[in-house]
Amino acid sequence: MHQHSCAQAARTIHLSVVSESAPIEPPFASAAASVPPAPAMAWRSPTVQVLGLMTFATAVFFFHLGSYGLWEPDEARYAEIAREMLAGRNFVVPHLNYVAYIEKPPLLYWLGAMWMALLGVNEFAARLTPALAALAGVLMTWLFTRRTLGPGRALLAGAILTTSVLYAVMAQVLTTDMLLAAMVTVALFALFLHWREGGRWCWLGYAAIAMGVLTKGPVAAAIPMLALVIFLCWQGELRGAARRFHAIAGGAMVILIAAPWFIAVAIREPGFVDFYFIGEHLRRFFESSYSHRAPFYYYLPILLAGMMPWTLMAPFIAWRALPRTPAGRFCIVAAAVVIGMFSGASAKLIPYILPAAAPIAVLLADGIVSRAFSAGAPVGTEAPGVRARFTAVGVILSLLGMAMLATAMTAPLFSSPYVMATRPALYALGLIGAAGGSLVAEVFRHWRIDAGLAAMVLVTAMALGAGSYVRLEAEPLRSYAALARAVQERAPEATLICYPRYVQGLPFYTRRRVILVGAPTELAFGETHAADRSRYFFRSEDDVLRLWNMPGPMVLVIDQRELNQLRSRLGKFTVIGSEWRKRAILKTPEPRYAS
């Protein structure tokens, strides 16, 4: 089903990547007047395009979406917050392990709780929000590109975004990053369309900003606002922009949507303002010791790898010869703002750069089409030498596939357990890359350029599908779902103790609160403000033994190293769950003798 949907959508893409020598909108490219209008084709219908693209993107983003356990720590954490929100009917203050967790605003949790109410408490419902957000980002990218650069570039931009490795992977990962990226993408492109067309686009932009603020805070407003101001300065149109974009009404709209939650939590949770606005934003941005330290250039290789395979085509694009269009300039500004802002921050993580993916996809689509077809020539005229250059891309893909095969063959030599655990999937990825890259090269060499691009889209989608098996095979190394399910099955009434670290997935799969012995880490704020913290938060090894010896059934989820140290002091126990470095042990009750 997945391959059939991808093939059908790829045929639509094959028909759509037309030989446009320049953007079709006359205001944006003077060369457009010299290009004869293209004949009407079925693929130019917006309905056909959007259905084909959405079907294709759905197949990519939803394949195996709920087939594996929640990964530690982020997926299990966010899923549990949504579950507790639904179970406790408290939709104002998010809770994790039944204590306040206010590091992030609640939109992701609200949506997760809604899906769990409709579809049940499971992995598919938990991951549904990022998958749908990814679809929204693709849809907005297609809409923006179609209205500014033409239908051929629009479908290619949507396909590039869908099949870029980082974007496709994060569409199936439960974090706030994809939802934020989708809201920022909608806001950016809606504000540009308002500048270009007027109408009501700005209100969509402000609504998206508000939703972004409720996803991850003020950064959702900072990115589109800064990008718009820089772009308007570039255009020489900053004067009067506040009135043109209804800035006062728009700001009021954002505040009315987003502010009530922040005010309500500030009233209910003393210390929220300092913890959230000062700690989670200012300190995270400026203090390198706060978290996730990385060098300034961190995101450049991330983007090169994350936008694969399409970044392989970037060196063959004549960037300086591209038509100078406002849409292109805006995408350059938007991507630069995202990259610059997150590169300047001290705290860095790979998914933070996701809001740059959509503008970069548009730039790549424009560059590829402009490089493929001669400007000013009749529609369908290929640029000289383009076949050889694009054929080289297929060859590089094939070589990368061979490298993946070599990695799978030599898996036992790697120290990382992930290589050996995912070996079968690596073989599949290598075969698809090697054979698919050769196919792409041959299509570029002998067939039409748009057929080669369609082949590249299809091969990448197949590789992404095979890559999803990596997650299934790596589940025992990144998820404690199986261990938690075993605890729930073997000891449904037992008290749960975690030592020395909190296992994020344990309360999600057991539906019970966990006693933590060790550093509270992300539960630190909740511990400080919890009225019953003396019953659920402990620190020392002696606390473990005291809790273990209390009356009643006890399950201790413990690292193997600590278990080896405490084994002689724990008495009799049964191992009821084992996954990677952790063990779940059940206290064996002392036998009772008849008096």
C-alpha positions as CSV (number, residue, x, y, z in Angstrom):
1,M,0.0,0.0,0.0
2,H,2.8,2.4,0.9
3,Q,4.8,1.6,-2.3
4,H,1.6,1.9,-4.4
5,S,0.7,5.3,-3.0
6,C,4.3,6.5,-3.5
7,A,4.3,5.3,-7.1
8,Q,1.0,6.9,-7.9
9,A,2.1,10.2,-6.4
10,A,5.5,10.0,-8.1
11,R,3.7,9.7,-11.5
12,T,1.9,13.0,-10.6
13,I,5.3,14.6,-9.8
14,H,6.7,13.2,-13.1
15,L,4.0,15.0,-15.0
16,S,4.3,18.2,-13.0
17,V,8.0,19.2,-12.9
18,V,7.6,21.0,-16.2
19,S,10.3,22.8,-18.1
20,E,9.7,26.3,-16.8
21,S,12.5,28.5,-17.8
22,A,11.5,31.2,-15.2
23,P,8.7,31.8,-12.7
24,I,5.4,32.2,-14.4
25,E,4.4,35.3,-12.5
26,P,5.4,38.4,-14.6
27,P,5.9,40.7,-11.7
28,F,8.7,38.5,-10.4
29,A,10.7,37.7,-13.6
30,S,11.0,39.9,-16.7
31,A,12.0,36.8,-18.7
32,A,8.5,35.4,-18.2
33,A,7.1,37.5,-20.9
34,S,9.3,35.8,-23.5
35,V,8.1,32.3,-22.5
36,P,5.0,31.1,-24.4
37,P,2.2,30.0,-22.1
38,A,2.2,26.3,-21.4
39,P,-0.7,24.3,-22.6
40,A,-3.4,23.3,-20.2
41,M,-2.6,20.0,-18.5
42,A,-4.5,17.9,-16.0
43,W,-1.5,18.0,-13.6
44,R,-1.8,21.8,-13.5
45,S,-5.1,21.5,-11.7
46,P,-4.6,22.5,-8.0
47,T,-6.9,19.7,-6.9
48,V,-4.9,17.1,-8.8
49,Q,-1.6,18.5,-7.5
50,V,-2.6,18.8,-3.9
51,L,-4.3,15.4,-3.7
52,G,-1.2,13.7,-5.3
53,L,1.2,15.5,-3.0
54,M,-0.8,14.9,0.2
55,T,-1.3,11.2,-0.7
56,F,2.4,10.9,-1.2
57,A,3.3,12.7,1.9
58,T,0.8,10.8,4.0
59,A,2.4,7.5,2.8
60,V,5.8,8.7,3.8
61,F,4.9,10.2,7.2
62,F,2.4,7.6,8.4
63,F,4.3,4.5,7.5
64,H,5.0,2.5,10.7
65,L,3.8,5.5,12.7
66,G,2.5,3.5,15.6
67,S,4.4,0.3,15.2
68,Y,7.2,0.7,17.8
69,G,7.4,1.8,21.4
70,L,7.9,5.4,22.5
71,W,11.6,6.3,22.5
72,E,13.3,7.7,25.6
73,P,13.4,10.4,26.7
74,D,11.4,12.9,24.7
75,E,8.6,10.8,23.1
76,A,7.7,8.9,26.3
77,R,7.8,12.2,28.2
78,Y,5.5,14.1,25.9
79,A,3.1,11.2,25.5
80,E,2.8,10.8,29.3
81,I,2.1,14.4,29.8
82,A,-0.8,14.2,27.3
83,R,-2.0,11.0,29.0
84,E,-2.0,12.6,32.4
85,M,-3.7,15.7,31.1
86,L,-6.5,13.5,29.8
87,A,-6.6,11.2,32.8
88,G,-6.6,14.1,35.4
89,R,-8.9,16.4,33.3
90,N,-6.4,19.2,34.1
91,F,-5.8,21.0,30.8
92,V,-4.1,24.1,32.3
93,V,-1.0,22.9,34.1
94,P,0.8,20.0,32.4
95,H,2.0,17.2,34.6
96,L,4.7,14.6,34.3
97,N,4.7,11.7,36.7
98,Y,1.8,13.6,38.4
99,V,3.9,16.7,39.3
100,A,3.8,20.1,37.4
101,Y,5.9,20.1,34.2
102,I,6.0,23.6,32.7
103,E,9.1,23.6,30.5
104,K,6.9,23.8,27.4
105,P,3.5,25.4,26.6
106,P,0.6,23.0,26.2
107,L,-0.5,22.9,22.6
108,L,1.3,19.6,21.8
109,Y,-0.2,18.1,24.9
110,W,-3.7,19.3,24.2
111,L,-3.6,17.8,20.7
112,G,-2.1,14.5,22.0
113,A,-4.8,14.3,24.7
114,M,-7.4,14.9,22.1
115,W,-6.1,12.1,19.8
116,M,-5.8,9.7,22.8
117,A,-9.4,10.5,23.7
118,L,-10.5,9.6,20.2
119,L,-8.1,6.8,19.3
120,G,-7.0,5.3,22.6
121,V,-3.8,5.7,24.6
122,N,-1.3,4.3,22.2
123,E,1.8,5.2,20.1
124,F,-0.1,6.1,17.0
125,A,-2.3,8.6,18.8
126,A,0.8,10.0,20.6
127,R,2.7,10.6,17.3
128,L,-0.3,11.8,15.2
129,T,0.3,15.4,15.9
130,P,3.8,15.7,14.4
131,A,2.7,13.7,11.4
132,L,-0.2,16.0,10.7
133,A,1.9,19.1,11.4
134,A,4.4,17.8,8.8
135,L,1.6,17.5,6.3
136,A,0.5,21.1,7.1
137,G,4.0,22.3,6.4
138,V,4.1,20.5,3.0
139,L,0.7,21.9,2.1
140,M,1.7,25.5,2.9
141,T,5.0,25.1,1.1
142,W,3.1,23.9,-2.0
143,L,0.5,26.7,-1.8
144,F,3.2,29.4,-1.3
145,T,5.3,28.2,-4.2
146,R,2.4,27.7,-6.6
147,R,1.2,31.2,-6.0
148,T,4.6,32.8,-6.4
149,L,6.8,30.5,-8.6
150,G,4.4,28.3,-10.5
151,P,2.9,24.8,-10.4
152,G,6.0,22.9,-11.5
153,R,8.2,24.3,-8.8
154,A,5.3,24.0,-6.3
155,L,5.0,20.3,-6.6
156,L,8.7,19.8,-6.6
157,A,9.1,21.9,-3.5
158,G,6.5,19.9,-1.7
159,A,8.2,16.6,-2.8
160,I,11.6,17.9,-1.7
161,L,10.3,18.8,1.7
162,T,8.5,15.5,2.1
163,T,11.5,13.4,1.2
164,S,14.2,15.4,3.0
165,V,15.6,13.1,5.6
166,L,15.4,15.3,8.6
167,Y,11.9,16.5,7.9
168,A,10.6,13.0,7.1
169,V,12.2,11.5,10.2
170,M,10.9,14.2,12.6
171,A,7.4,13.8,11.1
172,Q,7.3,10.5,13.0
173,V,9.0,11.7,16.3
174,L,6.9,13.0,19.1
175,T,8.5,16.3,20.1
176,T,7.5,20.0,19.9
177,D,9.8,20.7,17.0
178,M,7.7,19.6,14.0
179,L,4.6,21.4,15.3
180,L,6.7,24.5,15.8
181,A,8.2,24.2,12.3
182,A,4.7,23.8,10.8
183,M,3.4,26.9,12.6
184,V,6.5,29.0,11.6
185,T,6.2,27.8,8.0
186,V,2.5,28.8,7.8
187,A,3.3,32.2,9.5
188,L,6.2,33.0,7.2
189,F,4.5,32.1,3.9
190,A,1.2,33.7,4.9
191,L,2.8,37.0,5.8
192,F,4.6,37.0,2.5
193,L,1.4,36.3,0.6
194,H,-0.2,39.1,2.4
195,W,2.6,41.4,1.3
196,R,2.1,40.2,-2.3
197,E,-1.7,39.8,-2.5
198,G,-3.2,41.6,0.5
199,G,-6.5,40.1,1.6
200,R,-6.7,38.1,4.8
201,W,-3.4,36.2,4.6
202,C,-2.0,38.2,7.6
203,W,-4.7,36.8,9.9
204,L,-3.6,33.2,9.0
205,G,-0.1,34.3,9.8
206,Y,-1.0,35.8,13.2
207,A,-3.0,32.7,14.1
208,A,-0.1,30.5,13.2
209,I,2.2,32.6,15.4
210,A,-0.1,32.3,18.3
211,M,-0.3,28.5,17.9
212,G,3.5,28.5,17.7
213,V,3.8,30.4,20.9
214,L,1.6,27.9,22.5
215,T,3.9,25.2,21.2
216,K,7.3,26.4,22.2
217,G,7.1,30.0,23.3
218,P,8.2,33.4,21.9
219,V,10.6,32.0,19.3
220,A,7.5,31.3,17.2
221,A,6.9,35.0,17.0
222,A,10.5,36.1,16.7
223,I,11.3,34.1,13.6
224,P,8.5,35.3,11.2
225,M,8.6,38.9,12.6
226,L,12.3,39.2,12.2
227,A,12.3,37.6,8.7
228,L,9.5,39.9,7.6
229,V,11.2,43.1,8.9
230,I,14.5,42.2,7.1
231,F,12.7,41.3,3.9
232,L,10.8,44.6,3.9
233,C,14.0,46.5,4.5
234,W,15.6,44.7,1.6
235,Q,12.6,45.7,-0.5
236,G,12.7,49.3,0.8
237,E,9.1,48.9,2.0
238,L,9.5,49.0,5.8
239,R,7.8,52.4,6.1
240,G,4.1,51.9,6.7
241,A,4.4,48.2,7.2
242,A,2.7,48.2,10.6
243,R,-0.5,49.6,9.0
244,R,-0.2,47.4,6.0
245,F,0.1,44.3,8.1
246,H,-2.5,45.4,10.7
247,A,0.3,44.9,13.3
248,I,-1.6,46.3,16.3
249,A,-4.6,44.1,15.6
250,G,-2.4,41.2,14.8
251,G,-0.4,41.5,18.0
252,A,-3.6,41.8,20.0
253,M,-4.9,38.6,18.3
254,V,-1.7,36.7,19.2
255,I,-1.9,37.9,22.8
256,L,-5.6,37.0,23.1
257,I,-4.9,33.5,21.9
258,A,-1.7,32.7,23.6
259,A,-1.5,34.9,26.8
260,P,-4.4,33.3,28.8
261,W,-2.5,30.1,29.3
262,F,0.7,31.8,30.5
263,I,-1.3,34.0,32.9
264,A,-3.3,31.0,34.3
265,V,-0.1,29.0,34.9
266,A,1.7,32.0,36.5
267,I,-1.3,32.3,38.9
268,R,-1.4,28.7,39.8
269,E,2.4,27.9,39.9
270,P,4.6,30.3,41.8
271,G,8.0,30.6,40.2
272,F,6.7,29.9,36.7
273,V,7.8,33.3,35.2
274,D,11.4,32.9,36.4
275,F,11.6,29.2,35.5
276,Y,10.1,29.5,32.1
277,F,11.0,32.9,30.7
278,I,14.3,33.4,32.4
279,G,15.5,29.8,32.6
280,E,14.0,28.1,29.5
281,H,14.7,31.1,27.2
282,L,17.3,33.6,28.3
283,R,19.6,31.2,30.1
284,R,19.1,28.5,27.4
285,F,20.0,31.1,24.7
286,F,22.9,32.8,26.4
287,E,24.5,30.4,28.9
288,S,26.6,27.7,27.2
289,S,26.6,25.6,30.4
290,Y,22.8,25.6,30.6
291,S,22.2,22.7,28.2
292,H,23.1,21.2,24.8
293,R,26.3,23.1,24.1
294,A,27.6,23.0,20.5
295,P,29.8,25.1,18.2
296,F,28.4,28.0,16.1
297,Y,28.6,26.1,12.8
298,Y,26.7,23.1,14.2
299,Y,23.7,23.4,12.0
300,L,25.5,23.7,8.6
301,P,26.4,20.0,8.4
302,I,23.1,19.2,10.0
303,L,21.3,20.9,7.1
304,L,23.5,19.4,4.5
305,A,22.7,15.9,5.8
306,G,19.2,16.7,6.8
307,M,18.1,17.9,3.4
308,M,19.6,14.9,1.7
309,P,19.3,13.7,-1.1
310,W,18.4,17.1,-2.5
311,T,21.5,18.9,-1.2
312,L,23.5,16.7,-3.6
313,M,22.0,18.8,-6.4
314,A,22.9,22.1,-4.9
315,P,26.5,22.2,-6.3
316,F,25.1,21.8,-9.8
317,I,22.7,24.8,-9.6
318,A,23.8,28.1,-11.0
319,W,22.7,30.1,-8.0
320,R,23.9,33.4,-9.3
321,A,21.9,33.0,-12.5
322,L,18.6,32.4,-10.8
323,P,15.8,34.9,-11.5
324,R,15.7,37.5,-8.8
325,T,12.2,37.1,-7.4
326,P,10.8,38.5,-4.1
327,A,9.7,35.0,-3.2
328,G,13.3,33.8,-3.6
329,R,14.6,36.7,-1.5
330,F,12.1,36.1,1.2
331,C,13.1,32.4,1.4
332,I,16.7,33.3,1.6
333,V,15.9,35.7,4.5
334,A,13.7,33.2,6.3
335,A,16.3,30.4,6.1
336,A,19.1,32.8,7.2
337,V,17.1,34.1,10.2
338,V,16.4,30.5,11.4
339,I,19.9,29.4,10.9
340,G,21.4,32.5,12.4
341,M,19.1,32.6,15.4
342,F,19.6,29.0,16.4
343,S,23.4,29.1,15.6
344,G,23.8,32.0,17.9
345,A,22.0,30.3,20.7
346,S,24.2,28.3,23.2
347,A,21.7,25.4,23.4
348,K,21.6,23.4,20.2
349,L,19.8,20.3,19.2
350,I,19.3,18.8,15.7
351,P,15.5,19.3,15.4
352,Y,15.7,23.0,16.3
353,I,16.7,23.8,12.7
354,L,13.5,22.4,11.3
355,P,11.8,25.8,10.6
356,A,14.5,26.4,7.9
357,A,13.5,23.3,5.9
358,A,10.5,24.7,4.0
359,P,12.2,27.9,2.7
360,I,15.3,25.8,1.7
361,A,13.0,23.3,-0.1
362,V,11.5,26.2,-2.1
363,L,15.0,27.5,-3.0
364,L,16.1,24.1,-4.1
365,A,13.1,23.5,-6.2
366,D,13.5,26.9,-7.9
367,G,17.2,26.2,-8.4
368,I,16.7,22.8,-9.8
369,V,14.1,23.8,-12.3
370,S,16.0,26.9,-13.3
371,R,19.2,24.9,-13.8
372,A,17.4,22.1,-15.8
373,F,15.8,24.3,-18.4
374,S,17.2,27.2,-20.4
375,A,15.9,30.7,-19.5
376,G,14.1,32.5,-22.3
377,A,13.9,29.3,-24.5
378,P,10.7,27.5,-25.4
379,V,9.1,25.5,-22.6
380,G,10.8,22.1,-22.4
381,T,14.2,23.2,-23.7
382,E,16.9,21.6,-21.5
383,A,19.9,23.7,-20.4
384,P,23.3,22.5,-21.9
385,G,25.1,20.0,-19.8
386,V,22.4,19.5,-17.3
387,R,21.9,15.8,-18.0
388,A,25.5,15.0,-17.2
389,R,25.4,17.0,-13.9
390,F,22.1,15.4,-12.7
391,T,23.4,12.0,-13.8
392,A,26.3,12.5,-11.4
393,V,23.7,13.0,-8.6
394,G,22.4,9.5,-9.3
395,V,25.9,8.1,-9.3
396,I,26.6,9.7,-5.9
397,L,23.4,8.2,-4.5
398,S,24.5,4.8,-5.7
399,L,27.9,5.2,-4.1
400,L,26.2,6.2,-0.8
401,G,24.1,3.1,-1.0
402,M,27.3,1.0,-1.5
403,A,28.8,2.7,1.5
404,M,25.7,1.7,3.5
405,L,26.1,-1.9,2.4
406,A,29.7,-1.9,3.4
407,T,28.6,-0.6,6.9
408,A,26.1,-3.4,7.2
409,M,28.7,-6.0,6.2
410,T,31.2,-4.7,8.8
411,A,28.6,-4.1,11.5
412,P,30.4,-6.5,14.0
413,L,33.5,-4.2,13.9
414,F,31.6,-1.1,15.2
415,S,31.6,-0.4,18.9
416,S,28.1,1.2,18.7
417,P,25.3,-1.4,19.4
418,Y,23.0,0.4,17.0
419,V,24.9,-0.7,13.9
420,M,24.5,-4.4,14.7
421,A,21.0,-4.0,15.9
422,T,19.8,-2.3,12.7
423,R,21.9,-4.4,10.4
424,P,19.0,-5.9,8.3
425,A,17.5,-2.4,7.7
426,L,21.0,-1.1,6.8
427,Y,21.2,-3.8,4.1
428,A,17.8,-2.8,2.7
429,L,18.8,0.9,2.7
430,G,22.1,0.0,1.0
431,L,20.4,-2.0,-1.7
432,I,17.8,0.7,-2.3
433,G,20.5,3.4,-2.5
434,A,22.8,1.5,-4.8
435,A,20.1,0.2,-7.2
436,G,17.9,3.3,-6.9
437,G,20.9,5.7,-7.5
438,S,21.8,3.7,-10.6
439,L,18.2,4.0,-11.8
440,V,18.1,7.7,-11.2
441,A,21.4,8.1,-13.1
442,E,20.0,6.1,-16.1
443,V,16.8,8.1,-16.2
444,F,18.6,11.4,-16.1
445,R,20.9,10.2,-18.8
446,H,18.3,8.8,-21.3
447,W,14.9,10.1,-20.4
448,R,13.3,13.5,-19.6
449,I,14.7,15.6,-16.7
450,D,11.3,15.6,-14.9
451,A,11.3,11.8,-15.1
452,G,14.6,11.7,-13.4
453,L,13.4,14.0,-10.6
454,A,10.3,11.8,-10.2
455,A,12.6,8.7,-10.0
456,M,14.7,10.5,-7.3
457,V,11.6,11.3,-5.3
458,L,10.3,7.7,-5.5
459,V,13.7,6.1,-4.6
460,T,14.1,8.5,-1.6
461,A,10.6,7.6,-0.4
462,M,11.4,3.9,-0.6
463,A,14.6,4.5,1.3
464,L,12.7,6.4,4.0
465,G,10.2,3.5,4.2
466,A,13.1,1.0,4.7
467,G,14.7,3.4,7.2
468,S,11.6,3.2,9.3
469,Y,12.6,-0.4,10.0
470,V,15.7,1.0,11.7
471,R,13.5,2.3,14.4
472,L,11.7,-1.0,14.8
473,E,15.0,-2.8,15.2
474,A,16.6,-0.2,17.4
475,E,13.5,-0.1,19.8
476,P,15.2,-2.2,22.5
477,L,18.1,0.3,22.6
478,R,15.9,3.4,22.8
479,S,12.6,2.5,24.3
480,Y,11.5,0.8,27.5
481,A,8.1,0.0,26.2
482,A,8.6,-3.8,26.4
483,L,9.9,-3.6,29.9
484,A,7.1,-1.4,31.1
485,R,4.5,-3.7,29.5
486,A,6.0,-6.6,31.3
487,V,5.8,-4.8,34.6
488,Q,2.2,-4.0,34.0
489,E,1.4,-7.6,33.1
490,R,3.4,-9.3,35.8
491,A,2.8,-6.8,38.7
492,P,-0.2,-4.7,38.0
493,E,-0.6,-3.6,41.7
494,A,3.0,-3.2,42.7
495,T,4.6,0.0,43.8
496,L,7.0,1.2,41.2
497,I,10.5,2.6,42.0
498,C,13.1,4.0,39.6
499,Y,16.7,4.1,40.4
500,P,19.0,6.0,39.7
501,R,17.1,7.7,36.8
502,Y,13.5,8.3,35.9
503,V,12.2,6.0,33.1
504,Q,10.0,8.3,31.1
505,G,7.9,5.5,29.5
506,L,7.1,3.6,32.7
507,P,4.1,5.7,33.9
508,F,2.7,5.8,30.3
509,Y,2.6,2.1,29.8
510,T,1.7,1.2,33.4
511,R,-0.8,4.1,34.1
512,R,0.8,4.5,37.5
513,R,3.0,7.0,39.3
514,V,6.6,6.2,39.9
515,I,8.8,6.8,43.0
516,L,12.1,8.3,41.9
517,V,15.3,7.7,43.7
518,G,18.0,9.9,42.2
519,A,18.4,13.3,40.6
520,P,15.0,14.7,39.6
521,T,16.4,16.3,36.4
522,E,13.3,17.5,34.4
523,L,11.1,16.8,37.4
524,A,13.0,19.3,39.5
525,F,10.4,22.1,39.3
526,G,7.5,19.7,40.0
527,E,9.4,18.1,42.9
528,T,10.0,21.5,44.5
529,H,6.3,22.5,44.2
530,A,4.7,19.1,44.9
531,A,2.9,18.8,48.3
532,D,3.6,15.1,48.5
533,R,7.3,15.2,47.4
534,S,8.5,13.5,50.5
535,R,6.7,10.3,49.4
536,Y,7.8,10.2,45.8
537,F,11.3,11.8,45.6
538,F,14.4,10.4,47.2
539,R,18.1,10.5,46.6
540,S,20.3,7.8,48.2
541,E,21.0,4.1,47.9
542,D,19.7,3.7,51.5
543,D,16.3,5.1,50.4
544,V,16.2,2.4,47.7
545,L,16.6,-0.4,50.3
546,R,14.2,1.2,52.7
547,L,11.5,1.5,50.1
548,W,12.2,-2.0,48.8
549,N,11.7,-3.5,52.2
550,M,8.4,-1.8,52.9
551,P,5.3,-4.1,53.0
552,G,3.5,-5.0,49.8
553,P,4.6,-5.8,46.3
554,M,7.5,-3.8,44.9
555,V,9.0,-3.4,41.5
556,L,12.4,-1.8,41.2
557,V,13.4,-0.6,37.7
558,I,17.2,-0.3,38.0
559,D,20.3,0.0,35.8
560,Q,22.2,-3.3,35.5
561,R,25.3,-1.7,37.1
562,E,23.5,-0.6,40.2
563,L,21.7,-3.9,40.4
564,N,25.0,-5.7,40.5
565,Q,26.1,-3.4,43.4
566,L,22.9,-3.9,45.4
567,R,22.1,-7.6,44.6
568,S,23.4,-9.0,47.9
569,R,21.3,-6.5,49.9
570,L,18.0,-6.8,48.1
571,G,17.1,-10.3,49.2
572,K,15.1,-12.6,46.9
573,F,13.6,-11.1,43.7
574,T,12.5,-12.1,40.2
575,V,13.5,-10.4,37.1
576,I,10.2,-9.6,35.2
577,G,11.5,-7.3,32.6
578,S,14.9,-6.7,30.8
579,E,15.7,-4.1,28.2
580,W,19.1,-2.8,27.2
581,R,20.8,-1.6,30.4
582,K,17.7,-1.7,32.7
583,R,16.1,-4.5,34.7
584,A,12.7,-4.6,36.3
585,I,12.8,-6.8,39.4
586,L,9.8,-7.9,41.5
587,K,10.3,-8.5,45.2
588,T,9.7,-12.2,46.1
589,P,7.5,-12.3,49.2
590,E,8.7,-14.3,52.2
591,P,7.0,-17.7,52.4
592,R,4.2,-17.9,55.0
593,Y,4.2,-20.9,57.5
594,A,1.1,-22.3,59.1
595,S,1.1,-21.7,62.9
